[in-house]
Structures are given as C-alpha cells and as structure tokens.
C-alpha cells in the first residue's frame, strides 16, 4: 500500500512563497561560496606567513618574488572549475540538479578544508584544484536551477537577486581579511588559514540542506517524470492554471526530442558535431557562452577585484586604507547586482550588455588618465587619488549591474533542458579561462605597463559593443526557455536569429507556441478536468516590461485610436501605468491585444513610429505572442464573462486578425464579440445598469459603434455575414467632447467646452456613413431594395449629409506628428474614403445601364484621387486595412467587365488598376501580401495591355461599344466552364482567379438583408443627428 503523505519539501514549504524563498536562500548560499573563494585570495596573498609557507616570497615583509608562481596558484583553481562544471554538469543533467549541487558541495567542502591546512606549494595547488571542481560545478548548476524554476518574465530578476551573493561573498572575504590583518600585525597564520577555512561554512550548509528542495520541474519532465514535474511547478507557481499547463506542455514536447548527452558531449559540441533532433547550432551556443565570459573577464574586473590593493597603493594609500577601500569596493558590487535584478528584464540582456561596455570603457579611460597624471606629477597624486578611487567604485557598480549578472544568465538560458547544466559549463569554462588568464597576466602586465593597462581594458570594452550587437541574441522580455531554441534555427547574426524566432511564433493558435510538433493533449498534465477559470490562480501568459509596454500602447494611440477609440485614453493609460492589467484578466486581454496591434503596425509599416523604432520593437515579444496572450486571457465559457473588458478584448482581437491577414481569426473574434454582447445585452443602453460611470458608458458606446463599422468593412473587403446591424444597436453615439472633460463623477455634455468641435464629431459622421453603406450593401443582394431607392437618391442623400459636416473635416490636413492635431486628419481621410466607397456601392447595385458603369468608374477615380491626396504617413499607419479596402473596391468594379465596354472605359479601368498599384507601392509596406498584391495587379495590367494589342488587330466592330459574345450573357456565371477563349480580349483580361488565385480571403459571402427601418431614403428626406443615434426618450 502506497503512502499518500506529501513529499518532505512540500511539508516544509507548504506555500509557493516559502518554497521560492527557500530556493533563493540555498542558491544564494551556493553563489556566496563562489564569491568567497573568488575574493579570499587577495587577502591570502597579502599575508606574509602564506607567502613563506608556499615559498613565493620573503618573510616578514611579505614581498612576492615569484609573481608567476603566485599567479599560477590563483589560476589553477579555474582549471578545476572547467573540469567540475562539465563533470558535475553531466551528473546534474543525468541524475538531477539537486544531486549535482550536493556532489559539488561535498567537493567544495573537502577542497576548502585542505586549503586551510596547506603545508606547501604542491599542497595548495592540489587543494585549489579540488575546490575548483566543486565551485565550478556549483556555478554551473545553480544558475540553471534558478532559470528553470523562475517565471519567464522575471527570470533575470530571480537570478540577479541570487547573484547578489557573489559580491556579498567577495565583500565578506575582503572585510574578514581586513579584520584579520590586525592580529599580530598581520604576521599570524590565522590571517590566511581562517579565511580559507571560512568558505567551508556555506558548503556545509548546502550539504546539510540542499536535499530539502525539490528538483527542477524541467529536469523532471526531461526524464519522463511528468507527474512530479506538474506537482513541483504547480507548487512554485501557486497552483495549476492554463498557463502552467501550457508551460508543462512545452517541457514535455521538448522532452520528446531529447537525447541523453554523454559525458564527452561537450567535446563533440565544441567541434560542431553535437546536435539533437530539435535543437540546432549547439556549437554556436557553446562558443557564444565561452566568449561572453572571456569578454567579461577582459573588461578589467579581475584587475579591480584581485589587485585593487596594488592599485590603491599606487594611489598613495596606506596598507590599512587599502584593505578597507578594497572591501568597500566590492561592497558596492552588491548595489550594482541589485540594480541588475531590476533592469535586466525591463530593458533586455543585449541593451544592458552594450550600455555596460560603454560605461566600463569610459570609466577605464578616466581612471587610466588619472593614474598616469599622478605618476608624471607625484605632487598632485594626493589630490587625484580620490577621483581615481571613485572610478574604481564606478567600475564595480557598472560591471555588477550589467556584465556581472548577464554573463552568467545567458548561458543558463540558451541550452535545451537535457544538457542545460552541462551546456552552462561552457559559460563557466569561459569564466575560468577569462579569469584565470587575466589573473595570471595581470601581475605581469601591471608590472610592465602599470596603470596604462586600463587603456587596454577601455579599448576592449569599446570592441565588445559591436560584437554583442552582431552576434548575441535577446533571451529576455518574457521569452520562455523552450522557445529560445528557435533563435538558433538560422544564421549567426542577431537579426537572423530574431527573424527565425518570429517565424517560429507566427502561429498564434496555441497558448504557448513552442510545441509546434507536439501530439500531446493540452490537458495531459492535469489531475482532473477542472480547467475552468475558477481553478487555480490566473497569471499573465506574457509580461511586457512597463516602460516598453507604454511606448507600444502610445503607437496604438497614434495610429489605431483615431479610427477605433475603444477607450477614454487618459483613464486607460493611467490604469496600465499602475499595472492593473497584471492582476485583472479581462483588462490584461485588452492591453495585450492593443499592444499586439500596435507592434504589428510598427513591424508592417515603412514609417518608423516616433515612439519606438523597428529595432526596439524587434526586441519585444512578437505581435503573434502578444496576440496569443490576449487569446489566452479570454474565458472558455463565454456565459461567465460578464466584464465588458472581455467584449473589448474580443473586438481588439478581431482588429488584429485584419492586420495579420487572418480572416478566420477576424470572424472568430467578431463571433465572440457578438456572443458576449448578446449574453450581456451590451447592444441596448437601457440594459447597462445605473451604476456605470460616465467613462464606462462612453467606452461602451465607442466599442459598439466601432465594431459596427468594422463588420461592414469586413463584409465589403472579405465577404461575410453582418451580425451587428443598426436596427439592433440601441446605443447613443459617443459624446462629441474632449476626453479630458469626461470623468467618473458625471456627464460632461453640459460643459461649455463640449460645444467645441472635436475629432469625435467627424468620427460619428463616419459611423453615419456606414449606416448608409449597410443599406447599400444589402440592396446589392436584394433587388427589391434596389428598386425602392435609386442610386441617385442615395447619392443626393450623401451629398446633403456631407454638406452639414463642419469645414474642419473637409480640408485635408498635413501630418505633423502631433497626436491631437493628426486625429482630425485621420477623420478627414476616413470620411473621404468612406463617402466615395458608399457612393460606389450604391451605384454598383445595378450596372445594366452604360451610364451606371460610367458613373461607377468615375466614383472609383475620385476615390483613388481622394486617397492619393491623403498625406502618406496617415496611409502607412493603416497599410493593412487600406490594402483590404482597395481589394474591396476592385471587387466592386469587376462586374463592369461583364458588360460591354467602350475603349475609353476600358482604359480608365486599366488606369484604376495602375493607380491602385502605385498607391500600394507608395505605402512601402513590409506586409508580404502587399508585395504579392502589387505583383498580381502588375501582371493583370500587363495582360490587359496584351489583350488590347490583340483587340486592335481585330476588324473593327460596327458599334462603338464592344458587346459580349452570344455565349456569355451579361452577368452570367462562368464557374465550371472554361470559356475564356470565347471572351473578348478585354473581358478575358479581368478573370478574377488569375489576379487573386493565392489571395488569403474568401470573396464570397452571404449578407443578411434588411429594410430601411430608419427611413433614410423616405420621401421625407434624411434626418441626421451627429450627437446620438437615439434620442433621450428612446433610452428611458
């Protein structure tokens, strides 16, 4: 009979907070040991008794006469680190992270005790190798363990806080050395033996307590222990949730492709022969890790850490002050590491590395100049010394805030789970090579060229900047460990890696897009079927750092908001700035969807945003990832979604579907939107309830009328059913007042400032035009509607309506980059295009008369003239919907070709195609399907030219018009027969399937037909009220 008693770690740490604290505490202990061992040799080398014992200098002066031997004793430790990180790394990959840490702690304890008992040079050489084996293993395994248990959005912070212990250990070693230096005037053996023995304290703590922790869930998944992996991860994350299951699914998918790494796998990888079925370019990853640590070591950090007493001596300080300042110098590193913990996730790994290199180069240059000045003019040395010491403190602060943490973080992230510990060994190898190399060279270099060594370090730091920019990937910004392998599916340059990463995440169908080839069920890790929204604590799937998120949302404000103002902006952006979305599931979906749309428009537009560049945008999660995060926030049971933000999120997701050219996603989320509106009665303002604030009412009005226009746009461009119709929307228009006047306390409509013309006046006018468009679209499907109101009456109505528009919306404004000013420009452009589109739809209802065909072509020409008159930045901001709109216009003029054409009309239609093509070229869009459309339009024009040439060689027709052949009656269907040989050359040139055979949208669709319920075209004439769609009495 098996016991149901929980495992020991679960009983000791019953909550997620306690378990995470315990993991960080033991990780801090391990890294504290590494810091102690790295920092203690500075104090040991200063002890005269140590110098005498190992035979490297004179006693009692402590003067070192064999600096090469001294450097060798220090450096051989790093040889042990190299071997230890791979051997124990292999053990950790094969037998678990906890077992690997346990074995490493035993080695470190033994090596530390032997160092403290040193009797000769050979003795300390052997004991330092043994210590290096243990410490190297710990430094390789602990960062991996931390990265595997931490959340993707805070992985850098988690490891950064752990690496505080590195500088804490170094600082502690210096301060202990400083205190021991006062015993027997520094001549006592305890000065160095206690220092070496003290490193055993954290090692013993690890041996005693590390088995109290659970193993890494990613290791457990990699060896097939899925139930344990689920249990551990759920406890660390605070419960099972859809996000936790998605993370587990990704782990299991990677585990399916894992192959056990052999103990000599690292050699195969280094020579480029190591690989797995799923993971590529392992050799490149290894060399990136090695050189990252070598570059970190050659930034000058070892000169500051191990040889700071010598540098301070050159500055003229006494022995006591030297040791005291050296301790303070490393204490400042703790502050730098704390800074690193809070910037590395916010700004990314690459920007922090490059900024760190720049800062270190500048500090090195200043320090070198000051030291040189003091050497050439000893009289000013006392005055320069404080400034020189300040540079040392700044150096340690900048290094700890950037390279000191990130150089250990990246190697722990980029390898697959089955060899992550061993893979991180390449980083430790680079660290050991770099530190050992520089520690060995530093005494010789400073003995030869002195403080001018800092000029060398400055030049190297400047060199690191382009190397990082070219070759190192971005592993932060919420990217989970499993997805990082896609960075290495392509070439070695950063832009190639980012392109490969985005390609791998282009399919947003899955919550986490890292298991593209998985055949596992999404619920395969769940104990039961309770995966509804009430089970477990919801957590954001992706967390974008606040500062870049605000920048991205500003792009939405600049480009999408003037057409789709789903919020009262000041209130919305204030809620985001307070990070309310991280604890509010529906609002999180809104924010992620808006960010996905903004990033996609930045990526797809040729004109960079004033807020964020293409390069900065590429460092953020791909728009597809944000889209998937917004989808993941939507509830599975729509009947439980009472928050209006779910309605708004589905509306935004539909918009993103257009930007992605994914009509199925567009229709899916429009369906979700309409379902939620029906369930919550959002289309009827009388049902909203009395407790809504003025802001909440305003936002609802904007969303509902925005989606009304979006569905009509979709029907025109893609085909499909109209579900939001004007007869079913009993909601007022948005208030035509400045947003800053809308408050939660009341309705601002009575305010004197609300009488001023605002951009929303134009926005409401566009909505009114869409009502007419709805009627016109319906009448193209129902002949009875076409006969009830002529095209002329519709055109007259539109002209009369346009005449009532304020003059500010009739004159096209230039684009100046001012958000408030440009909103009017967006409305003017939108009004012009929508007005001519409605006219065209109205005229194209009946093309049997030549005058109608002439009129349709004329309106199309005016429409394109109006579009071309719009300043380019407005068009580029909406390049994707504009492209679909142009395709819809082309669909409207296509039926003209089924009738007889005059040569003049033919040439004008040809010119329309040329104008559309030219306009698309002007957009300079990065959208792939824009390029495809341009190529197909150009091909169509070429075919028309060829057809025209063939037509001119035929005998002239007796009639001025070219009649269609007898076998093809006007408007007859051609599907199912290949009668292109019987068509006239000009007509054959308009075969739709030739132009858009690969177009991603379905041009067919059924539309629900309605009467004219509002009497827009009655004999009494139109009645337009831009202030509200329904009167106050209607809403009582």
C-alpha positions, 0 to 999 in steps of 0.5 A, a space after each residue: 500500500 502506497 503512502 499518500 503523505 506529501 513529499 518532505 519539501 512540500 511539508 516544509 514549504 507548504 506555500 509557493 512563497 516559502 518554497 521560492 524563498 527557500 530556493 533563493 536562500 540555498 542558491 544564494 548560499 551556493 553563489 556566496 561560496 563562489 564569491 568567497 573563494 573568488 575574493 579570499 585570495 587577495 587577502 591570502 596573498 597579502 599575508 606574509 606567513 602564506 607567502 613563506 609557507 608556499 615559498 613565493 616570497 620573503 618573510 616578514 615583509 611579505 614581498 612576492 618574488 615569484 609573481 608567476 608562481 603566485 599567479 599560477 596558484 590563483 589560476 589553477 583553481 579555474 582549471 578545476 572549475 572547467 573540469 567540475 562544471 562539465 563533470 558535475 554538469 553531466 551528473 546534474 543533467 543525468 541524475 538531477 540538479 539537486 544531486 549535482 549541487 550536493 556532489 559539488 558541495 561535498 567537493 567544495 567542502 573537502 577542497 576548502 578544508 585542505 586549503 586551510 591546512 596547506 603545508 606547501 606549494 604542491 599542497 595548495 595547488 592540489 587543494 585549489 584544484 579540488 575546490 575548483 571542481 566543486 565551485 565550478 560545478 556549483 556555478 554551473 548548476 545553480 544558475 540553471 536551477 534558478 532559470 528553470 524554476 523562475 517565471 519567464 518574465 522575471 527570470 533575470 530578476 530571480 537570478 540577479 537577486 541570487 547573484 547578489 551573493 557573489 559580491 556579498 561573498 567577495 565583500 565578506 572575504 575582503 572585510 574578514 581579511 581586513 579584520 584579520 590583518 590586525 592580529 599580530 600585525 598581520 604576521 599570524 597564520 590565522 590571517 590566511 588559514 581562517 579565511 580559507 577555512 571560512 568558505 567551508 561554512 556555506 558548503 556545509 550548509 548546502 550539504 546539510 540542506 540542499 536535499 530539502 528542495 525539490 528538483 527542477 520541474 524541467 529536469 523532471 519532465 526531461 526524464 519522463 517524470 511528468 507527474 512530479 514535474 506538474 506537482 513541483 511547478 504547480 507548487 512554485 507557481 501557486 497552483 495549476 492554471 492554463 498557463 502552467 499547463 501550457 508551460 508543462 506542455 512545452 517541457 514535455 514536447 521538448 522532452 520528446 526530442 531529447 537525447 541523453 548527452 554523454 559525458 564527452 558531449 561537450 567535446 563533440 559540441 565544441 567541434 560542431 558535431 553535437 546536435 539533437 533532433 530539435 535543437 540546432 547550432 549547439 556549437 554556436 551556443 557553446 562558443 557564444 557562452 565561452 566568449 561572453 565570459 572571456 569578454 567579461 573577464 577582459 573588461 578589467 574586473 579581475 584587475 579591480 577585484 584581485 589587485 585593487 590593493 596594488 592599485 590603491 597603493 599606487 594611489 598613495 594609500 596606506 596598507 590599512 586604507 587599502 584593505 578597507 577601500 578594497 572591501 568597500 569596493 566590492 561592497 558596492 558590487 552588491 548595489 550594482 547586482 541589485 540594480 541588475 535584478 531590476 533592469 535586466 528584464 525591463 530593458 533586455 540582456 543585449 541593451 544592458 550588455 552594450 550600455 555596460 561596455 560603454 560605461 566600463 570603457 569610459 570609466 577605464 579611460 578616466 581612471 587610466 588618465 588619472 593614474 598616469 597624471 599622478 605618476 608624471 606629477 607625484 605632487 598632485 597624486 594626493 589630490 587625484 587619488 580620490 577621483 581615481 578611487 571613485 572610478 574604481 567604485 564606478 567600475 564595480 557598480 557598472 560591471 555588477 549591474 550589467 556584465 556581472 549578472 548577464 554573463 552568467 544568465 545567458 548561458 543558463 538560458 540558451 541550452 535545451 533542458 537535457 544538457 542545460 547544466 552541462 551546456 552552462 559549463 561552457 559559460 563557466 569554462 569561459 569564466 575560468 579561462 577569462 579569469 584565470 588568464 587575466 589573473 595570471 597576466 595581470 601581475 605581469 602586465 601591471 608590472 610592465 605597463 602599470 596603470 596604462 593597462 586600463 587603456 587596454 581594458 577601455 579599448 576592449 570594452 569599446 570592441 565588445 559593443 559591436 560584437 554583442 550587437 552582431 552576434 548575441 541574441 535577446 533571451 529576455 522580455 518574457 521569452 520562455 526557455 523552450 522557445 529560445 531554441 528557435 533563435 538558433 534555427 538560422 544564421 549567426 547574426 542577431 537579426 537572423 536569429 530574431 527573424 527565425 524566432 518570429 517565424 517560429 511564433 507566427 502561429 498564434 493558435 496555441 497558448 504557448 507556441 513552442 510545441 509546434 510538433 507536439 501530439 500531446 493533449 493540452 490537458 495531459 498534465 492535469 489531475 482532473 478536468 477542472 480547467 475552468 477559470 475558477 481553478 487555480 490562480 490566473 497569471 499573465 501568459 506574457 509580461 511586457 516590461 512597463 516602460 516598453 509596454 507604454 511606448 507600444 500602447 502610445 503607437 496604438 494611440 497614434 495610429 489605431 485610436 483615431 479610427 477605433 477609440 475603444 477607450 477614454 485614453 487618459 483613464 486607460 493609460 493611467 490604469 496600465 501605468 499602475 499595472 492593473 492589467 497584471 492582476 485583472 484578466 479581462 483588462 490584461 486581454 485588452 492591453 495585450 491585444 492593443 499592444 499586439 496591434 500596435 507592434 504589428 503596425 510598427 513591424 508592417 509599416 515603412 514609417 518608423 513610429 516616433 515612439 519606438 523604432 523597428 529595432 526596439 520593437 524587434 526586441 519585444 515579444 512578437 505581435 503573434 505572442 502578444 496576440 496569443 496572450 490576449 487569446 489566452 486571457 479570454 474565458 472558455 465559457 463565454 456565459 461567465 464573462 460578464 466584464 465588458 473588458 472581455 467584449 473589448 478584448 474580443 473586438 481588439 482581437 478581431 482588429 488584429 486578425 485584419 492586420 495579420 491577414 487572418 480572416 478566420 481569426 477576424 470572424 472568430 473574434 467578431 463571433 465572440 464579440 457578438 456572443 458576449 454582447 448578446 449574453 450581456 445585452 451590451 447592444 441596448 443602453 437601457 440594459 447597462 445598469 445605473 451604476 456605470 460611470 460616465 467613462 464606462 458608458 462612453 467606452 461602451 458606446 465607442 466599442 459598439 459603434 466601432 465594431 459596427 463599422 468594422 463588420 461592414 468593412 469586413 463584409 465589403 473587403 472579405 465577404 461575410 455575414 453582418 451580425 451587428 446591424 443598426 436596427 439592433 444597436 440601441 446605443 447613443 453615439 459617443 459624446 462629441 467632447 474632449 476626453 479630458 472633460 469626461 470623468 467618473 463623477 458625471 456627464 460632461 455634455 453640459 460643459 461649455 467646452 463640449 460645444 467645441 468641435 472635436 475629432 469625435 464629431 467627424 468620427 460619428 459622421 463616419 459611423 453615419 456613413 456606414 449606416 448608409 453603406 449597410 443599406 447599400 450593401 444589402 440592396 446589392 443582394 436584394 433587388 427589391 431594395 434596389 428598386 425602392 431607392 435609386 442610386 441617385 437618391 442615395 447619392 443626393 442623400 450623401 451629398 446633403 449629409 456631407 454638406 452639414 459636416 463642419 469645414 474642419 473635416 473637409 480640408 485635408 490636413 498635413 501630418 505633423 506628428 502631433 497626436 491631437 492635431 493628426 486625429 482630425 486628419 485621420 477623420 478627414 481621410 476616413 470620411 473621404 474614403 468612406 463617402 466615395 466607397 458608399 457612393 460606389 456601392 450604391 451605384 454598383 447595385 445595378 450596372 445594366 445601364 452604360 451610364 451606371 458603369 460610367 458613373 461607377 468608374 468615375 466614383 472609383 477615380 475620385 476615390 483613388 484621387 481622394 486617397 492619393 491626396 491623403 498625406 502618406 504617413 496617415 496611409 502607412 499607419 493603416 497599410 493593412 486595412 487600406 490594402 483590404 479596402 482597395 481589394 474591396 473596391 476592385 471587387 466592386 468594379 469587376 462586374 463592369 467587365 461583364 458588360 460591354 465596354 467602350 475603349 475609353 472605359 476600358 482604359 480608365 479601368 486599366 488606369 484604376 488598376 495602375 493607380 491602385 498599384 502605385 498607391 500600394 507601392 507608395 505605402 512601402 509596406 513590409 506586409 508580404 501580401 502587399 508585395 504579392 498584391 502589387 505583383 498580381 495587379 502588375 501582371 493583370 495590367 500587363 495582360 490587359 495591355 496584351 489583350 488590347 494589342 490583340 483587340 486592335 488587330 481585330 476588324 473593327 466592330 460596327 458599334 462603338 461599344 464592344 458587346 459580349 459574345 452570344 455565349 456569355 450573357 451579361 452577368 452570367 456565371 462562368 464557374 465550371 466552364 472554361 470559356 475564356 477563349 470565347 471572351 473578348 480580349 478585354 473581358 478575358 483580361 479581368 478573370 478574377 482567379 488569375 489576379 487573386 488565385 493565392 489571395 488569403 480571403 474568401 470573396 464570397 459571402 452571404 449578407 443578411 438583408 434588411 429594410 430601411 427601418 430608419 427611413 433614410 431614403 423616405 420621401 421625407 428626406 434624411 434626418 441626421 443627428 451627429 450627437 446620438 443615434 437615439 434620442 433621450 426618450 428612446 433610452 428611458 
